[in-house]
């Protein structure tokens, strides 16, 4: 299983959200709950877009958005979550 961040997405994460590949990897490593599927019509993909909220090793909370395809994880985005996203994740993630 590989974590794949395209050049375009990597640049967006860094310039727009100040998020590095290490930040994303740390969030996967420290994740305590499961993934949620983004079921909003405008965000539906095949395979489905999934997301979770976790912390980097320094305690920065990030929402990580990705697609799992052929055993690899393709990152779509990662950014500091809004309060509503934290609420949804805490309520529904197992």
C-alpha positions in Angstrom: 0.0 0.0 0.0 1.5 3.3 -1.1 0.5 6.8 -0.1 0.3 8.8 -3.3 0.3 12.6 -3.4 0.4 14.1 -6.9 2.7 17.0 -7.6 -0.3 19.3 -8.1 -2.0 18.2 -4.8 1.3 18.4 -2.9 1.8 21.9 -4.1 -1.8 22.9 -3.1 -1.4 21.3 0.3 1.8 23.2 1.0 0.8 26.6 -0.4 -2.9 26.7 0.5 -2.9 24.7 3.8 0.7 24.6 5.0 0.5 20.8 5.1 3.4 18.5 4.2 3.6 14.8 3.3 5.0 14.1 6.7 1.9 15.8 8.3 -0.4 13.5 6.3 1.6 10.4 7.2 1.6 11.4 10.9 -2.2 11.7 10.8 -2.5 8.1 9.4 -0.1 6.9 12.1 -2.0 8.6 15.0 -5.6 7.9 13.7 -7.8 6.5 16.5 -11.1 6.2 14.7 -12.3 4.9 11.3 -12.9 6.6 8.0 -16.1 8.3 6.9 -17.3 8.4 3.3 -18.1 11.7 1.7 -21.7 11.2 0.4 -22.3 14.8 -0.8 -23.4 14.7 -4.4 -20.7 17.1 -5.6 -18.0 15.1 -3.9 -19.0 11.6 -5.0 -16.3 9.6 -6.8 -15.7 6.0 -7.9 -14.1 4.7 -5.8 -15.7 6.7 -3.0 -13.9 9.7 -1.4 -13.2 9.0 2.3 -11.9 11.2 5.1 -10.8 11.2 8.7 -9.5 13.7 11.3 -6.4 13.0 13.3 -3.4 14.9 14.7 0.2 15.3 13.6 2.9 14.4 16.1 2.9 18.0 17.3 -0.9 18.0 17.9 -2.2 19.8 14.8 -5.6 18.5 13.8 -6.1 17.8 10.1 -8.9 16.5 8.0 -7.4 14.1 5.5 -9.4 13.4 2.3 -8.4 10.5 0.1 -9.5 7.8 -2.3 -8.4 4.1 -1.8 -7.8 2.5 -5.2 -6.1 -0.7 -6.1 -4.7 -0.9 -2.6 -3.1 2.6 -2.8 -4.1 5.7 -0.9 -4.5 8.8 -3.2 -4.6 12.0 -1.2 -7.1 14.6 -2.5 -6.7 17.2 0.3 -5.6 17.8 3.9 -6.4 20.9 6.0 -7.4 22.0 9.4 -11.1 20.9 10.0 -14.0 23.2 10.5 -16.0 22.8 13.8 -18.9 21.1 11.9 -16.5 18.5 10.5 -15.1 17.8 13.9 -18.6 17.4 15.2 -19.6 15.0 12.4 -16.4 12.9 12.8 -16.7 12.6 16.5 -20.3 11.6 16.2 -20.2 9.1 13.4 -16.6 7.7 13.3 -16.1 4.4 15.1 
